[in-house]
């Protein structure tokens, strides 16, 4: 055989080998390890194959429970989330996601808990644990509600989720507490409206103030802020010279809260202008007053 033929055959073998590697890219890393182990690429080290055994689902679950007990909530969430990855589309995956939500809430990592809860509701809407997931999502927002001087979007979101829980699962064991938390959230939202309304009132921006107090009466009638809202409407309308609305607000206040100090103050305020409480039935306040009577 001539030198040129030998070179050609050698080149052909190399090309064939290269094509074989390019035709199976998924095996490239494995083949690199094997060839380097045999010293074909000059590595000189022997290849050592290691197989990581699968961790049984119940072992992962128990490890997560152990971390929960030790209050390692982040570690627990990681172990529970491995169940989803390792055993997808199984009951273990559902349990893992449920416990991930619980661990994230306990940490607390509220935003993560809400995201995981939303995913659970999307995947398992008919699960017996779905009401609990709604409750945890609502509590994740509820626990982030700030003082009334700040933005109340967390209170709004908590109220919305609790309302969904109550509507969809009226017999759930979490409904009673959800209703209570809804009352607290409504009160917080009403307090925010009152705070802004009073601010406008002190700036003599009466229309803006009236809009805020109107929100309290139309959306948050069952809160403790209803009495003051009616008094502030009496005050704002009187300052604007809209006496019929001022008198109506005071009259409705008296009908619903006759022993209230706010009503006594409203009577004195009207008296200073030679007026008295009187309900004008063509007023928007008169319509709201009828709903207040029914509460």
NORKA-V427789 format. One line per field, one symbol per residue. psi: psi as a letter, one per 40 degrees, with the letter a starting at -180 (. if undefined). A space follows every 10 residues. Layout:
psi->???
This chain:
psi->hidddddddd dddddddddd ddegddeddd dddddddeed eedeihhhhh hhihhidddd ddddddddde fgdddddddd ddddddgifi dddddddddd dddddddigd dddddddddd dddgdeided dddddddddd ddeehaieei hfdddddddd ddddddddgd eieedddddd dddddddddd dddddddddd ddefgddddd dddddddddf deieeddddd ddddddddde egdddddddd ddddddgdei dddddddddd deefiihhhh eeiddddddd ddde.
